[in-house]
């Protein structure tokens, strides 16, 4: 009895294939044949991926997720699923003359590898960049249909391939969650004065942040011609420039640079009770992305309109930080991950970096509010980060009042192996090697001698005791809505 539905489905599949095969010849035949051949070995999608990858931000993330999903789905279909199902190719005898491919195929048919790759790439792209996904989707559907049109697949092969490819791309979110398009939750404030043309604003620019061939000073001066734009050099740090600006009567402070420069500017702004304009000009711009300032133009518009928000600021031993602080091997792990991610992809690069750091590093014995732990890495976030695990990427809120404490335990048998495997499988938060909690204040005492603390890309003085707190809120310019 269970065999009849399957047989009926196969008959319907064969009839649909035969009906498509008997369609009269049209000018579209050549175009569909060329489209099908262009997708051989993923060449079409790799080309689209290169074009998307040339643009930073969502398009580049879309290219990485799309190509990664394509590679996984292709391996799954061709190495695992086709041998399992063993379906042979359709008989090309009933195909309209002149429509078939120039070469014959002797590989298996179910599911369609071309369709799986097309759906995986299109879905992966759409997850990161909906507009790019909308452009790619019709081409992906065209590739799928072309495989039936040229007679090398049944319609069921194509539908199954599309389902497999789409599922692989969606499943990639388990290892590499999609960054939300909405900024972190913050509180609006009226303490940000409107500064038309940037009058009264002093901006410190770190030209060494971001691209080596780009100095944002001229662009900032064009955006805010009334602002005073100063460049950091060997004799004048961000702190020096902005402290002097306060003495000169600045109404607001600004900074263009990476997260370390932004943290230094935030410390001066907090000390003197002034609002801060963050003009993203670094490589990663973690804080600017979380607060919701994507470009210098957006920051400039908020300055002129007087739109501002209140965000939490954390501190370690009195030194403010906006993103994260860490003790142990975390800074080295992140450095190695970022160096490898271009070749391996983010999650695999993280696993390799974790293995390298744990192989070479030594654990530290710490007291966390009196609780003795042995840890490879201690991570303290200004606000609760997500996803959980060793590579947190963003914060849903910048006003939760919490410190996000995560650490990798070193007191378990085979702890290093467990940690690497959990990272590789995207299950760090479910591993016994990983521990986490949230507090409003944390006292850390090192029982392994003085340890350096890293925060927002900078390294602080080595010490044996660290007190992490939440300081007052900082006023940051951000466009309303």
NUVEX-553164 format. One line per field, with one value per residue (C-alpha): y, z, x; residue in one letter. Coordinates in nm, 4 decimals. Layout:
% residues N
north (Y; ...)
up (Z; ...)
east (X; ...)
resn (A; ...)
This chain:
% residues 481
north (0.0000; 0.2606; 0.2157; 0.3523; 0.7244; 0.7060; 0.5357; 0.7897; 1.0733; 0.9216; 0.8844; 1.2455; 1.3526; 1.1644; 1.3066; 1.6639; 1.6065; 1.4665; 1.7577; 2.0141; 1.8153; 1.8349; 2.2135; 2.3735; 2.5278; 2.9010; 3.1621; 3.0977; 2.7522; 2.8861; 3.1252; 2.8505; 2.6164; 2.8835; 2.9621; 2.5942; 2.5620; 2.8851; 2.7297; 2.4251; 2.3780; 2.6909; 2.9246; 3.1596; 3.1964; 3.2384; 3.5269; 3.6887; 3.6324; 3.8123; 4.1091; 4.1277; 4.0793; 4.3932; 4.6011; 4.6079; 4.5437; 4.3415; 4.2603; 4.1104; 3.9116; 3.7970; 3.6742; 3.4808; 3.3168; 3.2419; 3.0810; 2.8923; 2.7525; 2.6572; 2.4599; 2.2700; 2.1908; 2.0783; 1.8354; 1.7089; 1.6442; 1.4956; 1.2964; 1.1833; 1.2143; 1.1124; 0.7804; 0.7093; 0.7596; 0.6376; 0.7827; 0.7791; 1.0684; 1.1030; 0.9524; 1.2416; 1.0654; 1.2700; 1.6093; 1.8701; 1.8653; 2.1282; 2.1864; 1.9473; 2.0109; 1.9610; 1.6876; 1.3879; 1.3330; 0.9936; 1.1098; 1.0455; 1.2665; 1.3068; 1.5668; 1.8251; 1.9624; 2.2734; 2.3490; 2.2892; 2.5254; 2.7903; 2.7789; 2.7697; 3.0716; 3.2741; 3.1968; 3.2705; 3.6041; 3.6950; 3.6251; 3.8954; 4.1348; 4.1115; 4.3442; 4.1366; 3.8207; 3.9628; 4.0177; 3.6731; 3.4689; 3.4854; 3.3729; 3.0819; 2.9779; 3.0068; 2.7744; 2.5212; 2.5272; 2.5160; 2.1736; 2.0349; 2.2334; 2.0880; 1.7405; 1.6419; 1.6415; 1.5544; 1.8365; 1.6416; 1.6463; 2.0246; 2.0714; 1.8418; 2.0176; 2.3575; 2.2300; 2.0926; 2.4075; 2.6398; 2.4295; 2.4342; 2.8141; 2.8578; 2.6115; 2.8227; 3.0646; 2.8103; 2.8654; 3.2205; 3.4080; 3.6805; 4.0226; 4.2076; 4.5163; 4.7105; 4.8779; 4.7981; 4.9221; 5.2607; 5.5509; 5.8765; 6.1945; 6.5696; 6.6325; 6.6403; 7.0003; 7.0678; 7.1987; 7.3280; 7.2756; 7.1209; 7.4565; 7.3902; 7.0317; 6.9223; 6.5944; 6.3939; 6.1830; 5.8843; 5.8474; 5.5118; 5.3478; 5.1664; 5.1587; 5.2549; 5.4561; 5.6641; 5.9640; 6.0653; 6.4201; 6.5905; 6.4075; 6.4996; 6.8642; 6.8548; 6.6978; 6.9384; 7.2517; 7.4351; 7.1669; 7.1742; 6.8612; 6.7609; 6.4691; 6.2372; 6.2178; 6.0913; 6.3855; 6.4223; 6.1382; 6.1366; 6.2131; 6.5041; 6.6636; 6.6359; 6.7433; 7.0586; 7.1072; 7.1019; 7.3777; 7.5739; 7.5627; 7.2781; 7.2105; 6.8474; 6.6036; 6.3780; 6.0932; 5.9174; 5.5981; 5.2431; 5.1157; 5.2040; 5.5668; 5.5767; 5.4429; 5.7104; 5.9837; 5.8430; 5.8691; 6.2423; 6.3016; 6.1246; 6.3148; 6.6515; 6.5672; 6.6346; 6.4431; 6.2346; 6.2039; 5.8720; 5.8855; 5.5249; 5.5102; 5.1941; 4.8396; 4.6802; 4.9713; 4.7425; 5.0199; 5.2374; 4.9419; 4.8473; 5.2018; 5.2402; 5.4783; 5.3119; 5.5996; 5.9367; 6.0963; 5.9523; 6.0839; 6.4291; 6.4435; 6.3572; 6.6304; 6.8946; 6.7779; 6.7321; 6.3699; 6.1694; 5.8546; 5.7327; 5.4215; 5.2227; 5.2547; 4.9907; 5.0379; 4.8209; 4.9660; 5.3020; 5.2994; 5.3165; 5.0693; 5.0519; 4.6981; 4.4251; 4.3599; 4.0341; 3.8542; 3.5522; 3.4290; 3.5992; 3.8919; 3.6533; 3.4230; 3.7119; 3.8345; 3.4912; 3.4436; 3.7719; 3.6847; 3.3466; 3.4355; 3.5599; 3.2159; 2.9830; 3.1615; 3.3027; 2.9959; 2.7615; 3.0351; 3.0665; 2.6921; 2.6917; 3.0033; 2.8514; 2.5349; 2.7318; 2.9523; 2.6657; 2.4629; 2.7409; 2.9251; 2.8635; 2.8896; 3.1478; 3.0892; 3.3557; 3.4457; 3.5777; 3.7486; 3.4921; 3.1921; 3.0156; 2.9165; 2.8014; 2.9628; 2.9929; 3.3036; 3.5519; 3.7827; 4.0751; 4.2590; 4.6009; 4.4636; 4.1121; 3.9900; 3.7466; 3.4821; 3.3112; 3.1331; 3.2228; 3.4696; 3.7074; 3.9550; 4.2175; 4.3420; 4.3650; 4.6410; 4.9128; 5.0057; 4.6763; 4.7800; 4.4411; 4.3036; 3.9918; 3.7467; 3.4452; 3.2180; 2.8989; 2.6503; 2.4889; 2.2491; 1.9721; 1.6568; 1.6978; 2.0589; 2.1881; 1.9221; 1.9829; 2.3557; 2.3227; 2.0657; 2.2739; 2.5770; 2.3780; 2.2481; 2.5877; 2.4541; 2.6456; 2.7626; 2.4019; 2.2715; 2.2065; 2.3896; 2.7146; 2.9119; 3.2436; 3.4742; 3.8404; 4.0869; 4.4619; 4.4580; 4.2042; 4.1706; 3.9524; 3.8484; 3.6704; 3.3852; 3.3388; 3.6662; 3.9961; 3.9679; 4.2279; 4.3317; 4.4119; 4.6395; 4.7801; 4.6807; 4.8320; 4.6649; 4.8014; 4.7655; 4.4198; 4.3756; 4.1071; 4.2636; 4.4025; 4.5660; 4.5809; 4.8231; 5.0055; 5.3799; 5.6618; 5.6679; 5.8413; 6.0738; 5.9698; 6.1399; 5.9119; 5.9978; 5.9595; 5.6478)
up (0.0000; 0.0846; -0.2643; -0.4667; -0.3804; -0.4731; -0.8052; -0.8820; -0.8100; -1.0406; -1.3210; -1.2778; -1.2789; -1.6028; -1.7689; -1.6792; -1.8107; -2.1366; -2.1746; -2.1310; -2.3706; -2.6442; -2.6249; -2.9656; -3.0409; -2.9606; -2.9336; -2.5592; -2.6121; -2.6764; -2.3819; -2.1431; -2.2684; -2.2141; -1.8677; -1.7722; -1.8907; -1.7183; -1.3864; -1.4371; -1.1331; -0.9764; -1.2173; -1.2540; -0.8788; -0.8057; -1.0536; -0.8881; -0.5509; -0.6631; -0.7798; -0.4488; -0.2472; -0.3977; -0.1853; 0.1935; 0.4372; 0.3601; -0.0038; 0.1052; 0.3850; 0.1308; -0.1037; 0.1722; 0.2985; -0.0555; -0.1712; 0.1556; 0.1316; -0.2324; -0.1457; 0.1357; -0.0638; -0.3665; -0.1533; 0.0194; -0.3091; -0.5113; -0.2434; -0.0237; -0.1733; -0.5366; -0.4501; -0.1935; -0.4328; -0.7476; -0.9964; -1.3576; -1.5997; -1.8170; -2.1645; -2.4056; -2.6942; -2.6760; -2.6536; -2.9217; -3.1637; -3.1034; -2.7394; -2.5577; -2.4227; -2.6444; -2.4158; -2.2657; -1.8900; -1.7259; -1.3623; -1.1408; -1.1497; -0.8062; -0.6614; -0.9133; -0.8132; -1.0279; -0.8609; -0.5124; -0.5765; -0.7243; -0.4321; -0.1740; -0.3227; -0.3733; -0.0238; 0.1403; -0.0408; 0.0510; 0.4208; 0.4323; 0.1616; 0.0622; -0.2355; -0.3758; -0.3102; -0.5062; -0.8042; -0.7831; -0.7189; -1.0760; -1.2167; -0.9704; -1.0713; -1.4356; -1.3772; -1.2120; -1.4964; -1.7582; -1.6335; -1.7225; -2.0454; -2.1787; -2.0785; -1.8141; -1.5086; -1.4102; -1.2439; -0.9173; -0.9299; -0.9535; -0.6739; -0.4429; -0.5266; -0.4576; -0.1230; -0.0212; -0.1227; 0.0501; 0.3672; 0.3762; 0.3471; 0.6201; 0.8438; 0.8066; 1.0554; 1.3290; 1.2792; 1.1500; 1.2677; 1.0439; 1.1872; 1.2427; 1.0336; 1.3314; 1.5732; 1.9427; 2.1790; 2.3298; 2.5086; 2.3305; 2.4866; 2.4460; 2.5721; 2.2201; 2.0929; 1.7260; 1.5573; 1.2053; 0.9748; 1.2784; 1.4461; 1.7921; 1.7142; 1.7351; 1.5595; 1.6239; 1.3205; 1.3434; 0.9842; 1.0701; 1.1266; 0.8451; 0.4945; 0.4593; 0.1420; 0.2836; 0.5165; 0.6082; 0.7197; 0.3922; 0.3679; 0.7264; 0.6578; 0.3563; 0.5585; 0.8525; 0.7224; 1.0523; 1.2601; 1.3605; 1.2233; 1.3876; 1.2991; 1.5449; 1.5069; 1.7068; 1.9443; 1.9818; 2.0744; 2.0554; 2.4282; 2.3887; 2.1008; 2.2579; 2.6053; 2.4527; 2.2573; 2.5830; 2.7199; 2.4040; 2.4614; 2.2337; 2.2511; 2.1384; 2.0590; 1.7575; 1.6589; 1.3316; 1.3779; 1.5045; 1.8283; 2.0287; 1.9148; 1.9853; 2.3396; 2.4060; 2.2816; 2.4910; 2.8049; 2.7442; 2.6604; 2.9783; 3.1957; 3.0722; 3.0176; 2.6416; 2.3624; 2.1228; 1.7447; 1.6168; 1.2485; 1.1551; 0.9882; 1.1302; 1.0003; 1.2039; 1.3743; 1.6291; 1.8488; 1.5603; 1.4036; 1.7311; 1.8100; 1.4575; 1.2813; 0.9567; 0.7738; 0.8493; 0.6609; 0.9068; 1.1992; 1.0394; 0.9825; 1.3493; 1.4628; 1.2581; 1.3723; 1.7388; 1.7497; 2.0261; 2.2346; 2.5717; 2.5800; 2.8577; 2.9210; 3.1150; 3.2911; 3.4073; 3.6999; 3.6131; 3.2432; 3.0207; 2.7417; 2.4984; 2.3603; 2.5317; 2.7728; 2.8172; 3.0173; 2.8899; 2.5307; 2.3812; 2.2075; 2.0381; 1.9341; 1.7715; 1.5956; 1.4456; 1.3566; 1.1647; 0.9816; 0.8708; 0.8067; 0.4515; 0.3460; 0.5701; 0.6508; 0.9911; 1.1844; 1.0559; 1.1111; 1.4688; 1.5273; 1.3865; 1.5852; 1.9025; 1.8505; 1.7870; 2.0915; 2.3247; 2.1966; 2.2619; 2.5541; 2.9272; 3.1422; 3.4187; 3.7667; 3.8498; 4.1299; 3.9842; 4.2722; 4.5013; 4.2745; 4.1803; 3.8133; 3.5775; 3.2388; 2.8983; 2.8141; 3.0156; 2.8140; 2.9662; 2.7412; 2.7850; 2.7537; 2.6701; 2.3386; 2.0906; 1.9643; 2.2782; 2.2613; 2.1775; 1.8982; 2.0085; 1.7344; 1.8421; 2.1232; 2.1139; 2.3754; 2.4813; 2.7879; 2.9779; 3.2613; 3.2542; 3.2143; 2.9964; 3.1506; 2.9438; 2.9907; 2.8557; 3.1323; 3.1581; 3.4459; 3.2426; 3.1014; 2.7270; 2.7737; 2.4737; 2.2412; 2.3684; 2.3146; 1.9557; 1.8628; 2.0192; 1.8242; 1.5001; 1.5490; 1.6485; 1.9911; 2.2237; 2.4466; 2.5014; 2.5881; 2.9476; 2.8563; 2.8217; 3.1129; 3.1264; 3.3563; 3.3764; 3.6594; 3.7177; 3.8862; 3.8737; 4.0753; 3.9190; 4.1052; 3.9195; 4.1101; 3.8246; 3.8709; 3.6883; 3.3688; 3.0942; 3.0182; 2.6635; 2.5879; 2.2619; 2.0686; 2.3205; 2.5888; 2.9431; 3.2291; 3.3763; 3.7221; 3.9638; 4.0446; 3.8072; 3.8943; 3.6122; 3.6553; 3.4580; 3.4530; 3.3638; 3.0249; 2.7278; 2.4910; 2.1292; 1.8163; 1.6121; 1.3680; 1.5055; 1.3974)
east (0.0000; 0.2726; 0.4249; 0.1308; 0.1708; 0.5380; 0.4610; 0.1894; 0.4299; 0.6882; 0.4351; 0.3264; 0.6923; 0.7559; 0.4445; 0.5403; 0.8898; 0.7540; 0.5119; 0.7904; 1.0081; 0.7439; 0.6999; 0.7589; 1.0952; 1.1294; 1.4043; 1.4103; 1.5610; 1.9096; 1.8957; 1.7830; 2.0539; 2.3199; 2.1809; 2.1933; 2.5519; 2.6570; 2.5543; 2.7820; 3.0068; 2.8549; 3.0395; 2.7427; 2.6972; 3.0661; 3.0698; 2.7690; 2.9336; 3.2497; 3.0411; 2.8522; 3.1706; 3.3219; 3.0848; 3.1303; 2.8502; 2.5379; 2.6337; 2.9653; 2.8015; 2.5414; 2.8152; 2.9913; 2.6706; 2.5516; 2.8764; 2.9180; 2.5643; 2.6249; 2.9388; 2.7696; 2.4553; 2.6583; 2.8578; 2.5432; 2.3604; 2.6433; 2.8254; 2.5360; 2.1874; 2.2368; 2.4052; 2.1346; 1.8417; 2.0168; 1.7692; 1.8930; 1.8597; 1.5477; 1.5481; 1.6224; 1.4478; 1.1255; 1.2993; 1.2311; 1.5300; 1.7998; 1.7054; 1.9391; 2.2888; 2.5903; 2.7213; 2.5497; 2.5342; 2.5845; 2.5578; 2.2572; 1.9514; 1.7870; 1.8086; 1.9254; 2.2650; 2.2222; 1.8891; 2.0289; 2.3210; 2.0916; 1.8482; 2.1272; 2.2997; 1.9802; 1.8480; 2.1819; 2.2024; 1.8434; 1.9046; 2.1716; 2.0488; 1.6809; 1.7231; 2.0099; 1.8110; 1.5168; 1.7475; 1.9067; 1.5895; 1.4452; 1.7793; 1.7888; 1.4371; 1.5409; 1.8348; 1.6060; 1.3536; 1.6294; 1.7376; 1.3938; 1.3751; 1.7012; 1.5879; 1.8449; 1.6170; 1.2624; 1.0614; 1.0753; 1.4558; 1.4483; 1.1949; 1.3895; 1.7160; 1.5601; 1.4294; 1.7699; 1.9592; 1.7144; 1.7220; 2.1035; 2.1088; 1.8475; 2.0351; 2.3516; 2.1975; 2.2756; 2.6493; 2.6381; 2.3266; 2.1919; 2.2593; 1.9289; 1.8630; 1.7262; 1.9705; 1.9942; 1.7266; 1.8192; 1.6530; 1.5780; 1.7118; 1.6755; 2.0295; 2.1757; 2.1790; 2.1047; 2.4196; 2.3410; 2.6409; 2.8134; 2.8788; 3.0261; 3.1264; 3.4909; 3.5749; 3.8918; 3.9848; 4.2165; 4.3461; 4.5075; 4.1685; 3.9891; 4.1314; 4.4957; 4.4251; 4.1386; 4.1429; 3.7851; 3.8750; 3.7803; 3.4479; 3.3593; 3.4440; 3.2106; 2.9299; 2.9696; 3.1457; 3.0970; 3.2702; 3.6339; 3.8029; 4.1322; 4.3605; 4.5298; 4.9085; 5.2056; 5.1931; 4.8165; 4.5821; 4.2014; 4.1956; 4.4391; 4.2495; 3.9038; 4.0154; 4.1617; 3.8375; 3.6398; 3.8610; 3.7901; 3.4144; 3.3027; 2.9290; 2.9688; 3.2473; 3.2902; 3.5179; 3.5962; 3.7894; 3.7738; 3.6260; 3.9372; 3.9183; 3.5442; 3.6006; 3.8646; 3.6310; 3.3456; 3.5599; 3.6168; 3.2499; 3.1390; 3.3844; 3.2586; 2.8916; 2.8930; 2.7160; 2.9223; 2.8921; 3.0298; 3.1264; 3.2102; 3.5516; 3.7080; 3.7282; 3.4483; 3.2654; 3.0976; 2.9587; 2.8389; 2.6545; 2.4877; 2.3786; 2.2399; 2.4802; 2.5819; 2.7566; 2.9180; 2.6291; 2.3769; 2.5792; 2.6031; 2.2254; 2.1639; 2.4053; 2.2278; 1.8840; 1.9801; 1.8629; 2.0272; 1.9988; 2.1262; 2.3473; 2.5116; 2.8829; 3.0773; 3.4101; 3.6984; 3.8942; 3.7376; 3.8308; 3.5200; 3.4557; 3.1655; 3.1805; 3.3787; 3.6618; 3.8489; 4.1147; 4.3040; 4.3236; 4.0170; 4.1968; 4.4397; 4.1547; 3.9673; 4.2818; 4.3455; 3.9771; 3.9660; 4.2892; 4.1512; 3.7865; 3.8454; 3.9723; 3.7739; 3.4509; 3.3680; 3.2596; 3.5324; 3.7933; 3.6662; 3.7054; 4.0596; 4.1538; 4.0121; 4.2158; 4.5347; 4.4900; 4.4005; 4.6957; 4.9464; 4.7888; 4.7675; 4.4561; 4.4251; 4.2842; 4.0303; 3.7917; 3.4656; 3.2835; 3.4453; 3.3775; 3.7030; 3.7273; 4.0009; 3.9409; 4.0998; 3.9029; 3.6961; 3.4694; 3.2770; 3.0314; 2.8742; 2.5215; 2.4085; 2.5470; 2.3988; 2.4445; 2.5667; 2.9004; 3.2567; 3.1855; 2.9081; 2.8284; 2.5732; 2.3501; 1.9712; 1.9858; 2.2290; 2.0241; 1.9853; 2.2215; 2.3963; 2.7465; 2.7541; 3.0042; 3.1100; 3.4085; 3.5605; 3.6333; 3.9771; 3.9005; 3.7318; 3.8845; 3.9447; 3.8309; 4.0260; 3.8838; 3.5310; 3.5625; 3.6877; 3.4222; 3.1460; 3.2644; 3.2850; 2.9297; 2.7922; 2.6966; 2.9300; 2.6489; 2.5342; 2.8811; 2.9912; 3.3130; 3.1188; 2.9691; 2.7873; 2.5927; 2.4889; 2.5517; 2.5550; 2.8965; 3.1792; 3.4986; 3.7690; 4.0825; 4.3637; 4.5288; 4.7766; 4.9602; 4.9095; 4.7055; 4.6503; 4.2938; 4.1860; 3.8919; 3.7534; 4.0632; 4.3064; 4.5213; 4.5262; 4.7697; 4.8295; 4.6760; 4.5624; 4.2250; 3.9627; 3.6336; 3.3784; 3.0904; 2.8233; 2.8855; 2.6477; 2.4813; 2.6406; 2.4524; 2.5164; 2.3863; 2.1600; 1.8835; 1.5323; 1.3450)
resn (X; X; X; X; X; X; X; X; X; X; X; X; X; X; X; X; X; X; X; X; X; X; X; X; X; X; X; X; X; X; X; X; X; X; X; X; X; X; X; X; X; X; X; X; X; X; X; X; X; X; X; X; X; X; X; X; X; X; X; X; X; X; X; X; X; X; X; X; X; X; X; X; X; X; X; X; X; X; X; X; X; X; X; X; X; X; X; X; X; X; X; X; X; X; X; X; X; X; X; X; X; X; X; X; X; X; X; X; X; X; X; X; X; X; X; X; X; X; X; X; X; X; X; X; X; X; X; X; X; X; X; X; X; X; X; X; X; X; X; X; X; X; X; X; X; X; X; X; X; X; X; X; X; X; X; X; X; X; X; X; X; X; X; X; X; X; X; X; X; X; X; X; X; X; X; X; X; X; X; X; X; X; X; X; X; X; X; X; X; X; X; X; X; X; X; X; X; X; X; X; X; X; X; X; X; X; X; X; X; X; X; X; X; X; X; X; X; X; X; X; X; X; X; X; X; X; X; X; X; X; X; X; X; X; X; X; X; X; X; X; X; X; X; X; X; X; X; X; X; X; X; X; X; X; X; X; X; X; X; X; X; X; X; X; X; X; X; X; X; X; X; X; X; X; X; X; X; X; X; X; X; X; X; X; X; X; X; X; X; X; X; X; X; X; X; X; X; X; X; X; X; X; X; X; X; X; X; X; X; X; X; X; X; X; X; X; X; X; X; X; X; X; X; X; X; X; X; X; X; X; X; X; X; X; X; X; X; X; X; X; X; X; X; X; X; X; X; X; X; X; X; X; X; X; X; X; X; X; X; X; X; X; X; X; X; X; X; X; X; X; X; X; X; X; X; X; X; X; X; X; X; X; X; X; X; X; X; X; X; X; X; X; X; X; X; X; X; X; X; X; X; X; X; X; X; X; X; X; X; X; X; X; X; X; X; X; X; X; X; X; X; X; X; X; X; X; X; X; X; X; X; X; X; X; X; X; X; X; X; X; X; X; X; X; X; X; X; X; X; X; X; X; X; X; X; X; X; X; X; X; X; X; X; X; X; X; X; X; X; X; X; X; X; X; X; X; X; X; X; X; X)
